[in-house]
Structure formats: structure tokens, C-alpha cells
Amino acid sequence: MHILTIIGLTVVVGYFAGRLGKKIHLPSLIGYMLLGVLMGPSLLNQFNDVVLEHLSFVNEIALGFVAFSIGQELSISSLKRLGSGIISVIFAECFASFVIVFGVVYALTRDLPLALIFGAMAPASAPAGTVAVIQEYKAKGSLTKALYAVVGFDDGLAIIIFGFASAIAKVILVNEGSNTEVHILPSILESAKEIVMSISLGGIIGLIFCILVRRVKDDRDILIMVFGSILVAIGVSLTFHLSLILTNLMIGFTLVNTRAEALVQKVGSRILDVMPLLFILFFCLAGAHLKLAAIPALGVLGIVYIVGRSVGLIAGAGIGGMFGKVEDKVKKYIGMGLLSQAGVAIALALIVKHDFAEIGTAHADKIGTTVITTITATCIFFEIIGPILTKIALQKAGEIPESKLKS
């Protein structure tokens, strides 16, 4: 079939696959990912490796919109209202999950680059899963407010952690087999430079976007400015080898922290019009990367990642809450609401597969395949168990109305 025919069928069938997922009380993205598995090389082979390479720009556009949306959630004023305790929770759960997953994966595989990448994947959460549960059950209270803040800000921190870990892993892989001494510090400095430049570029484009979007008279035309700005940010980021996720995250961050709430809501409502389509394509393509034949060999690694990430997030959030002196129920239950994982983690896994393939070694290629396969498979698990645990946490904290529990 022509590639456009495949894309069209994917969008239409993906829509119904998502609806089916919701009917059996699973996130719609699970339906999209399973359709991708069906269409991918493991089964029907419509999304073969050549097609996936041609459609890589779809992933980049979707990543841009996802990052922009995350940035819109990072309101400094909201974080200040919640207090310094929430900052302690965010840093503790992110770094605890990184350290624990890095440690257990390295103990299992003795593969330092692989352990670094899996450790960097662990902090990324899926705000959509947590927020959907909060909205469905009309939850209200201090734990609910804390969850809103943490699931937004921890993705930003996760992206920065990933930038450093990925840079170190690439240096190790590039120098494998050579007699030259591996120097980690220059790589860390280069990664820091990339992060600073990405943030600076996003801030500049964000300020220009804010000026332009205020001049749009018809609200329906706001999407034109959003789409154009995100494409410019993606293109410049790729040209200068910067982080397209951080750059677009900064555009959303600049908007929410420099403009009136009314304008932010207008932009957000326009983005909601296009996100469902991008999500169908993005998660279907992510599912297509899943190699079913490779899953049995990755069974132990997947289990280790799931356990390590869960322990790191829950224990880290509890420790952060203790040092931050947050309310007892927040300290006890916030970690349970952070386990959902999907979009950002899959996005980072796709970046690993692409970037490590360019290194051109068998080890780098193997890591890329291992990461995308394991993360895609474990995200399905986390997207099932995450919302369930979020509901339990909110229920134990007494923030779900009795009427919603009975309905």
C-alpha cells in the first residue's frame, strides 16, 4: 500500500482502537500502541523499518507538541503557592529513581551505557494518566494539588537528567574498542552547553511567539502560530543538534509565565484540537518499534526496570516529602500517583534509537533496540497500573468524594 494509505488507515482504525481501550478501562494510548504493534515489522509489516524512517518527522512534530504542552504546565507562581516541600519531592523522586534503576540495571547487565540510559528513563512520568484520574473522580485537596505540580515539573527535570546521561553513554560507546582514554568531563560540559543553548533558543522563540500570538485577532488562527513556532523550534534544534524537547518545553514555559491566564487558556484549547491526531500517529509508530520476538529475552530486564522505577519513585517521593516537611498524607501517598509512564519516556527511547544508530557500532544498535522495546512494553504495564494506584492514593488520602466512589 502507498504510505499515505497506511497513514490514513492508521488514523481511522487508531481512533476506534483508542475508544475500545477506554471501554475496557484502559488509556486510549494503549489501543494506539497495540495497533502499532499489529502494523509493525513483528506482524503485518506495513510499518517496516524503511517506512518508520520516512515517518520520523511525525515523531519529531509530536514530540514538539508534547514538550510545548508540558511547558504550559510549569507555572512558577503555582509552584510557589505549593511551597518548597514540593520542590524537595520533585528532586528526590527523580534522582532516587535514576540512581536505583541505574544500579539494578548495571548489576544485572554490567553494561554501563545501557544502565545510564535506563536510569535516565525512570523519572519521566505521564501527566495525562494521573490528571485523567483526578478529573474523573473530581478529586480535591492537598495531595491532588501536589500531584498536578509534580507530574508537570518532573518531566522537565527528567529531560535534563537524560541529556547528561545520554551524552556520557555516547562518549563511552564511541570510544569502545579504541586505546584512547575516555574523558567524561568534556562530554558532560558539552551536554550542559547543549541544554543551556536549547533553553535559550526556546526562550527566544517563546518570547517572539508570545508577541505574535497576541496580534492574532481570530482565536481559530492561534493554531497557525503554534504550529509554525513549534516547527521552527524543531528545525533549528535539529540543525544545531540541540534538544527539540527542551526547546519546545521552554516555549510553553515562557508563555505560561509571561502572559495572562486568558491567553494561555486560548492557546491550550487550540492545541487540544490537534493533539488527539498526533497522539494516534505517535503512539502507533512507537508501538511499531516493539519487536515481539525480542521481548522474551528482555523479560528479566523489564521486570528489574519496573521494580526499580516503582521503588525509586515511591521511596524518593516519601524521602523528599520528609525533608520538605510536607503534609503527612502527601508524603505517604504522592509516590503512588507518579507511576504512569508513556509519552516522554517513549519519546526519549526513540531519540536513543535514532542517535545511537548514528554511532554505527553493534553495541550501540543493540542498546537502541533494547531500550525502545523494553520501554514500549513496560509503558503498557505502567499505563495500566499507574491510574489504578493513583485512584487508591487519592482514596486513602480522602480526596475523592463518596458519591464518586459509589458511582
Backbone hydrogen bonds, N-H to C=O, Kabsch-Sander energy under -0.5 kcal/mol:
donor,donor_aa,acceptor,acceptor_aa,energy
6,I,2,H,-2.0
7,I,3,I,-2.3
8,G,4,L,-2.6
9,L,5,T,-2.5
10,T,6,I,-2.3
11,V,7,I,-2.3
12,V,8,G,-2.2
13,V,9,L,-2.9
14,G,10,T,-2.5
15,Y,11,V,-1.7
16,F,12,V,-1.4
17,A,13,V,-2.4
18,G,14,G,-2.4
19,R,15,Y,-1.9
20,L,16,F,-2.2
21,G,17,A,-2.0
22,K,18,G,-2.0
23,K,19,R,-1.9
24,I,20,L,-1.3
25,H,22,K,-1.9
26,L,21,G,-2.9
30,I,27,P,-1.7
31,G,27,P,-0.7
31,G,28,S,-0.5
32,Y,28,S,-1.7
33,M,29,L,-2.5
34,L,30,I,-2.4
35,L,31,G,-1.9
36,G,32,Y,-2.0
37,V,33,M,-2.2
38,L,34,L,-2.1
39,M,35,L,-2.4
40,G,36,G,-1.3
43,L,40,G,-1.4
44,L,38,L,-2.5
45,N,40,G,-2.9
46,Q,39,M,-1.2
47,F,39,M,-3.2
48,N,46,Q,-1.2
52,L,48,N,-2.7
53,E,49,D,-1.8
54,H,50,V,-2.0
55,L,51,V,-1.9
56,S,53,E,-1.2
58,V,55,L,-1.4
59,N,55,L,-1.0
60,E,56,S,-1.8
61,I,57,F,-2.3
62,A,58,V,-2.6
63,L,59,N,-2.8
64,G,60,E,-2.0
65,F,61,I,-2.0
66,V,62,A,-2.7
67,A,63,L,-2.8
68,F,64,G,-2.3
69,S,65,F,-2.4
70,I,66,V,-2.2
71,G,67,A,-2.5
72,Q,68,F,-1.7
73,E,69,S,-0.6
73,E,70,I,-1.5
74,L,71,G,-1.4
75,S,73,E,-1.5
76,I,74,L,-0.6
79,L,75,S,-1.9
80,K,76,I,-2.4
81,R,77,S,-1.9
82,L,78,S,-1.3
83,G,79,L,-0.9
83,G,80,K,-0.6
86,I,83,G,-0.9
87,I,83,G,-0.6
88,S,84,S,-1.7
89,V,85,G,-1.8
90,I,86,I,-2.5
91,F,87,I,-2.4
92,A,88,S,-2.5
93,E,89,V,-2.7
94,C,90,I,-1.8
95,F,91,F,-2.4
96,A,92,A,-2.4
97,S,93,E,-1.7
98,F,94,C,-1.9
99,V,95,F,-2.6
100,I,96,A,-2.6
101,V,97,S,-2.2
102,F,98,F,-2.5
103,G,99,V,-2.4
104,V,100,I,-2.6
105,V,101,V,-2.5
106,Y,102,F,-2.1
107,A,103,G,-2.3
108,L,104,V,-1.6
109,T,105,V,-2.7
110,R,106,Y,-2.6
112,L,110,R,-0.6
115,A,111,D,-2.4
116,L,112,L,-2.4
117,I,113,P,-2.1
118,F,114,L,-2.4
119,G,115,A,-2.5
120,A,116,L,-2.0
121,M,117,I,-1.4
122,A,118,F,-1.3
124,A,121,M,-0.9
126,A,340,S,-1.6
129,G,126,A,-0.7
130,T,126,A,-1.2
131,V,127,P,-3.0
132,A,128,A,-2.3
133,V,129,G,-1.4
134,I,130,T,-2.0
135,Q,131,V,-2.6
136,E,132,A,-2.4
137,Y,133,V,-2.1
138,K,135,Q,-0.7
139,A,134,I,-2.0
140,K,399,E,-2.0
145,K,141,G,-2.1
146,A,142,S,-2.2
147,L,143,L,-2.5
148,Y,144,T,-2.0
149,A,145,K,-1.7
150,V,146,A,-2.7
151,V,147,L,-2.3
152,G,148,Y,-0.7
153,F,149,A,-2.4
154,D,150,V,-2.7
156,G,152,G,-0.8
157,L,153,F,-1.8
158,A,154,D,-2.4
159,I,155,D,-2.1
160,I,156,G,-1.4
161,I,157,L,-2.4
162,F,158,A,-2.5
163,G,159,I,-1.9
164,F,160,I,-1.7
165,A,161,I,-2.5
166,S,162,F,-3.0
167,A,163,G,-1.5
168,I,164,F,-2.1
169,A,165,A,-2.4
170,K,166,S,-2.3
171,V,167,A,-1.9
172,I,168,I,-2.1
173,L,169,A,-2.3
174,V,170,K,-2.7
175,N,171,V,-1.8
176,E,173,L,-0.8
178,S,175,N,-1.6
183,H,181,E,-0.5
184,I,182,V,-0.7
187,S,183,H,-0.6
188,I,184,I,-2.2
189,L,185,L,-2.6
190,E,186,P,-2.3
191,S,187,S,-2.5
192,A,188,I,-2.5
193,K,189,L,-2.3
194,E,190,E,-2.3
195,I,191,S,-2.4
196,V,192,A,-2.6
197,M,193,K,-2.6
198,S,194,E,-2.3
199,I,195,I,-2.5
200,S,196,V,-2.5
201,L,197,M,-2.8
202,G,198,S,-2.5
203,G,199,I,-2.3
204,I,200,S,-2.3
205,I,201,L,-2.7
206,G,202,G,-2.5
207,L,203,G,-2.2
208,I,204,I,-2.1
209,F,205,I,-2.8
210,C,206,G,-2.4
211,I,207,L,-1.9
212,L,208,I,-2.4
213,V,209,F,-3.1
214,R,210,C,-1.2
215,R,211,I,-0.6
215,R,212,L,-1.1
216,V,213,V,-0.8
219,D,217,K,-0.6
221,D,218,D,-2.1
222,I,219,D,-1.4
224,I,221,D,-0.7
225,M,221,D,-1.1
226,V,222,I,-2.3
227,F,223,L,-3.1
228,G,224,I,-2.5
229,S,225,M,-2.4
230,I,226,V,-2.5
231,L,227,F,-2.3
232,V,228,G,-2.3
233,A,229,S,-2.4
234,I,230,I,-2.6
235,G,231,L,-2.8
236,V,232,V,-2.7
237,S,233,A,-2.1
238,L,234,I,-2.6
239,T,235,G,-2.1
240,F,236,V,-2.1
241,H,238,L,-0.8
242,L,237,S,-3.3
244,L,242,L,-0.8
247,T,243,S,-2.4
248,N,244,L,-1.9
249,L,245,I,-2.3
250,M,246,L,-2.0
251,I,247,T,-1.1
252,G,248,N,-1.8
253,F,249,L,-2.4
254,T,250,M,-2.7
255,L,251,I,-2.1
256,V,252,G,-2.4
257,N,253,F,-1.5
258,T,254,T,-0.9
258,T,255,L,-0.7
259,R,255,L,-1.6
264,V,260,A,-2.0
265,Q,261,E,-2.4
266,K,262,A,-1.8
267,V,263,L,-2.4
268,G,264,V,-2.5
269,S,265,Q,-2.3
270,R,266,K,-1.6
271,I,267,V,-2.0
272,L,268,G,-1.8
273,D,269,S,-0.6
273,D,270,R,-0.9
274,V,270,R,-0.6
274,V,271,I,-1.3
275,M,271,I,-2.1
278,L,274,V,-1.8
279,F,275,M,-3.0
280,I,276,P,-2.0
281,L,277,L,-1.9
282,F,278,L,-3.0
283,F,279,F,-2.6
284,C,280,I,-1.8
285,L,281,L,-2.4
286,A,282,F,-2.1
287,G,283,F,-2.4
288,A,284,C,-1.8
289,H,285,L,-0.8
289,H,286,A,-0.9
290,L,287,G,-1.4
292,L,290,L,-0.9
294,A,291,K,-1.2
295,I,291,K,-0.7
295,I,292,L,-1.0
298,L,294,A,-1.0
298,L,295,I,-1.1
299,G,296,P,-1.2
302,G,298,L,-3.0
303,I,299,G,-2.1
304,V,300,V,-2.7
305,Y,301,L,-2.5
306,I,302,G,-2.5
307,V,303,I,-2.7
308,G,304,V,-2.9
309,R,305,Y,-2.7
310,S,306,I,-2.2
311,V,307,V,-2.7
312,G,308,G,-2.4
313,L,309,R,-2.6
314,I,310,S,-2.3
315,A,311,V,-2.6
316,G,312,G,-2.2
317,A,313,L,-2.3
318,G,314,I,-1.8
319,I,315,A,-2.6
320,G,316,G,-2.8
321,G,317,A,-2.3
322,M,318,G,-1.9
323,F,319,I,-2.5
324,G,320,G,-2.4
325,K,321,G,-0.5
325,K,322,M,-0.6
326,V,321,G,-2.1
331,K,327,E,-2.4
332,K,328,D,-2.4
333,Y,329,K,-1.9
334,I,330,V,-2.1
336,M,333,Y,-0.9
337,G,333,Y,-0.6
337,G,334,I,-1.2
338,L,335,G,-1.4
339,L,336,M,-0.5
346,I,342,A,-2.8
347,A,343,G,-2.5
348,L,344,V,-2.6
349,A,345,A,-2.3
350,L,346,I,-2.3
351,I,347,A,-1.9
352,V,348,L,-2.3
353,K,349,A,-2.3
354,H,350,L,-2.2
355,D,351,I,-3.2
356,F,352,V,-2.8
357,A,353,K,-1.2
358,E,354,H,-1.0
359,I,356,F,-0.8
360,G,356,F,-0.8
360,G,357,A,-0.6
365,D,361,T,-2.3
366,K,362,A,-2.4
367,I,363,H,-2.2
368,G,364,A,-2.3
369,T,365,D,-2.3
370,T,366,K,-2.7
371,V,367,I,-2.8
372,I,368,G,-2.1
373,T,369,T,-2.1
374,T,370,T,-2.5
375,I,371,V,-2.8
376,T,372,I,-1.8
377,A,373,T,-2.1
378,T,374,T,-2.9
379,C,375,I,-2.2
380,I,376,T,-1.2
381,F,377,A,-1.2
382,F,378,T,-2.9
383,E,379,C,-2.6
384,I,380,I,-0.9
384,I,381,F,-0.8
385,I,381,F,-2.7
386,G,382,F,-2.5
388,I,384,I,-0.8
389,L,385,I,-2.4
390,T,386,G,-2.2
391,K,387,P,-2.1
392,I,388,I,-2.0
393,A,389,L,-2.5
394,L,390,T,-2.4
395,Q,391,K,-2.5
396,K,392,I,-2.8
397,A,393,A,-1.9
398,G,395,Q,-1.2
399,E,394,L,-2.6
404,K,401,P,-0.9
405,L,401,P,-1.4
406,K,402,E,-1.7
407,S,403,S,-1.2
